[in-house]
């Protein structure tokens, strides 16, 4: 199932088709895109110990210096060497990604803001209103507020308790036996029993409809809770904190990402992580055809800011990327976003940086405010180039027409 939606392009890239050959030729013609061997980074200050850290057995991975001008030039060289051959207008023919990436970034910004606003923020408000409207008073505004204060890493126990109350009430009605009908004098008892049967059958239909609605609303609530569960955060976060940050970034229809902070990790959830998380939720929405498939982030996002190894199994030399994750650079099948932590321009603060890896080949992405957005559109570009299943659903961001190609 995973291959049907997310990994179908792997076989295509290895096939001797003209497009596959062209793509491999582009990589081969640019040896600077190969995965680099990182040097041992200098010592860096530790994050403040005053924050409440999430219990974890993961060992912190390396922190790299901020990218230098040479690396930035390498990232730009990538953009001018990646062709865009699906534009039909005369002015856009034979252009490269460098020509269009700003337009693509603007398109992606609009799409992500619309998705976050309609499919997360407004959908959560609508779901809360519908849960409160259920009969019986099991869901109240206070219960929903309490559930929003709970940790994003766990399902809401408050909502589960309220759901159980509704289920038990409905099952009590559904399990009631129907009254026995009998002859009686002039059939009076039978008439009364028949009326009672009809009333109970109506109550059972109502209870069954209520159960169906409850399960639908709770399934939707689970999806919305996952949309608030931003990964890679070192501190305990509540759903209300994540929702407030979502509303600040995406809630306005006029000011998109106006308050976006890209160069700091001091106030979790970090905005770059939040942006990637919303993008993954959007791509799940448009690309994943079956809920049983792994999510987009499970397949297409990896974090090298942590070794991913238990503390007891981590090697003593945790400053070396190749020693702490020996299979990281050798993974020729990974295709997606690569998250890392780098030092800021001041040499002391920490910031996030995202690059793209296409079947083991590292595509460096320019640092700065648009690093995350540029990385996402480059990943979508690689999907388009490889014609993955469902690529037509993202072509309004990067252009082209799969049906006409």
N, C-alpha and C positions, 0 to 999 in steps of 0.2 A: 504493500500500500504506500509505503514511503517513497518508493521509486516512482510511483505513478505521478506524484505531485511535485516532489522536491529534487529527486536525484536522477530524473530521466535523461538529463543532459550529459551525464558522465559517459554513457556509452556513445552518445553522439560525438562528443569531443574527441574520443579515441578513434572514431570511424574515419575512413579516408574520403569524406565528403569535401567539396570545395570550401564550404564555410569553415568546417573544422580545420582543414589544412591552413586556411588563411589565418584563423585565430592562433593556431600553434606557431605559424610563421611570425606573427606579431610578437609573441612571447620570445621566440628564439632570436629574433632580431634585436631584442633589448635585454642583454644579459644582466643589466643592472637591476632587473626586476626579480632576480633570483633571491631566495631567502637569505638574508645576511647572517654572518656569524657575529653575534653581539660581543662586545668587549665587556669586561667586568666594570660595572658602573661604580661611580664614587659613592661614598657613604652619604646618606641622606637623613634628615631629621625625621623622627617618628611622629605619626599623628598624635594629637592630644589624647592623653590617657583619661581625660575627664569624661569622655563620651561613654555611654553604656554599650559595650561591645557585644555583638551576638556570639553566643558560645559556638565555637567551630573547631574542628580538628584540621582545618586547612592551614598549611604553612604559607605565610605571605611570600609572594614571588618577587622577582627583581623589579626595581624601579629604574627606568632609563632616563638619561639626560634628555632635555627638550631637543627636538630635531633641529639640526643646524642648517645653514643656507644650502649646503651641498645636497642634503637630503630633500629639502624643499624643491630644489631644482630637479632632482630625480623624479619627484612626484609630478611636477609639471611636464617633464619630458614624457612621462607615461601618457598624460592627457593628449599631447599633440601627436602621439604615435598610435592612438586607438582610433580606428576609422569609424565613421558613421555613414553607411551606404544605403540607408533606407529612407533618407529624406528625398522628396521628389521635386521640391522647388529648385529653380535654377540657382538661386543664391545659396542654397544649402547643400548642393551637390558637392561631393568630394570633401566635405568638412570633417573635422575630427571632434572628439569629445571635448577638447579644450574650447572649441567654439560654442558648444551648446550646454556645457555643464551648469552655467549660471541660470539658464532658462529652466533646465531640468530641476535644479535645486529649488527654484521658485515654485514650480509645479508641485514638487514633493511637499513643500511647506504648506501649500494650500490644501493638498489632499490629507496630510496628517492632522492639520488643524480641524478640518471638517470631520474627520473620523473621530478624533478625540472628543470633539464637542457633541456630535450626534450619537455616536456609538458607545461612549463611555459616560461622559458627564450628564447629558440629558437623559440617556437611557437609564442611568442609575436613579435619577430623580423620579422618572416615570415608574420604574420598578418599585421603589419605596412607596409611592402613592398607591399603587395597585395592591401591594401587600397589606397596607394599612386599611384598605377598603374591604378586605376579606371579613366575612361575618365571624362573630365569636370574640373579637377583641384580642386575639392571640398575638397579632403584630401591631405594635403601637410606635409612635414616633420616638418615644424614649428607648424602646428596644432597638430600633434601627440606629439611633445615635450611639447606643452602647456598642453595637456590633461594629460600627465604624472606628471605634477606639481600640479595637483588638488588633493584634499583630498580623501583618499582611502575609506572613509565612504559613499561617494556619487557617483552616476553615472557621467560620464564625460559629462558636458554640452557642452564642445567644440566639442566633437565627435557627439553628438546628433544634434547640429546645422548643422554640415557638412552633416550628414546623411539626414536631412530634405531637404537640398539643392538638393541632388541627387534624392530624392523621388519626389520632385516637378518637376524637369526637366523631369524625366521619365514619370510622370503622364501627363505632358503637351503633350508629344508625343503620349501616349496611348489614350488620349481623342480627338485627331484630327479626324475629319470626313473624310471619303474616298471621293475623287472627284466623281462627277456624270458623267457617261458615256452617250454619245449621238451618234446619227447617223452621222451628219456632211456630208460635201461633200466628197464623195469617202471614207467615214469612217476614214478620217484623225484625226478628233477630238476624235473619240472613241479610236483610236490607242494611241494617246497621253495620254488620261485619263487612259487607261489600264496600260500604262507604269508608270504613276504617282501613281496609286493604288499599283502596285507591289513594287515601291520604298518605299511608306509609310508603307506597310505591313512589308517590311524588317526592316524599322526603328522601328516599333512597336515590332517586334520580338527581335531586339537588345535591346530595352528599357526594355522589360520584362526579358530578360536574365540578364541585368545589375541589375535590382531590386532583382532578385533571388540571385545573387552573393552578392549584398550589404547586404541583410538580413542574409545570411550565415556568412559573415565576421563579421557583427556586433554582431550576436549571439555568435560567437567564442570570440569576443572582450569582451563581457560581462562576459563570463566564465573566461577569463584571468584577467579581473579586479577583479573578486571575488577571484581569486587565489592570488592577491596582497593585499587583504583587511584583514590584520592580526588583529584579535580581541584583546580585553583586553588592548589596548594601551592607556595610560593616556594623551598622547600628540597628536597633529594633525600631521599626517604623509602624505606625498605625495607618489604617486605610484613610482616615480623615486627613492626615498629613500629606499623603500622596495625592488625594483628591484636591486639596487646596492648591498644591503646586500645579496640578493639571489645569485647574481653573485659571490660575495666574498666567500660564503659558498659552493655553488654547481656548479659554472661555470667551474671549472677545472675537467678534467677527471682523473688527476693523484693525486691531493691532495683533498681528501674528508673531509669536515668539518675541514680543517686545521686551520682556523681562528675562530673556534667556541668558544664563551664566555658563559659559563654556570653559572658563579657565580656573575653576575652583571646585574642590570637593569638600569644602568646609561645612556645607549645609545639605545633608542628605534629605531626600533623594537627589543625587547629582543630576543636573539637567541633561547632560549627554546620555546617561543611562536611561533617563525617562523618555528621551526622544527615540532612542533605539527600541525601547520597550513598546512604545506606541506604534512604531513602524512594524515591529514583529506582529503585534496584534492586528494591524491592518492587513498585513500580508497573509496571516492566518485566515482572515476573513475572505480574501479574494483568491487565494491560491490553494488552500487546503480543502480537499473535496470530501474528507471523511474525518470525523472527530477521533477516530481510533488511530489516526496517523500521529506521529510526533509533531509537536508544535514547531513553528518556524525557528524560534530561538533555540530549541533543543538541537536542531540540525545545522543551523546556519550562523550561530554566534558562539564564539569560544573566547575564554578569558585567560590571558597569559599573565594577568596581574597576580594570580595565585598559582601555585604549583599544581593544585588539584590532587596532591598526595596526602595521606594522613601524616600527622606530625611525626609519628614513630617511624614511618617509611621514607620520609623525605631525606635526601642526601645532605651531608653536612655543608657542602658548598652550594648554598642556595642562591648565590649571586650569579651563577652561570645559567643562562637559559637552557643550554643544551644538556647540562648535567641534571637540572631539576626536572626537565621535561624532555627526555631523550627522544621521544617519538613526535615532538611538536613540529620540528622542521622536516621530519621525514614523512609526515602525513600527506600523501599525494591524493587523498580523496576528499579532504576538507574543502568546502566551498562556502565562503560566507564572510562575516565580519569578525575581525580580530581585535579584541579589547586589550589595552595595556594602560599602565599608569606611567606618566613621565613627569619630570621636574619642570616647573614653570620657568618663565624667563628670568625670574628673580633668583633662581637656583635653590630655593627652599620650599616653595609651595608645591603641592601635588595637583596634577590635572590629568584628565582622561584623554586618550588618543585612540582613534580607530583606523585600522587599515583593512584592506580587502585581500582575501586569499582565494584564488581560483584554482582549484584542483592542485593545491600544494604550492602554487606560484604566488609570491607576495607582490601585491600592488600597493605601493606606498601612496598615501593620501596626504595632501597638503594639510599642515596644522592650521589652527586658527578657529575662528567662530563657526565657520561652515564645515569643519572637519567631518562631523557626524553625517550631515546631510550629503556632502560629497561622497562619503564612503557608501552610503545607502544607494545613491543613484548609480555609482559605479557597479555595485553589485547587481542592480536591476539591469544595467547595460549588459553585463555578462550573461544574465538570464535571457535577455533579448537576443544577443548574439548567438547563443546556443539553442534558442527556440525551445525553452523548457515548456512543459505542459502548463497551460493557463497563462502564457505570457501576454496574450491579447488583453488581459484584464489590467495590466500595468502600462500599456502603451500610451495611455493619455498622459503619462508622466514623461516618458522618454521618446515618444513618437514612433512612427512606423505602423505598418498594417500587416499582421501575420497572415491574414487571409489573402493579401495581394502579393505576398512575397513568394 
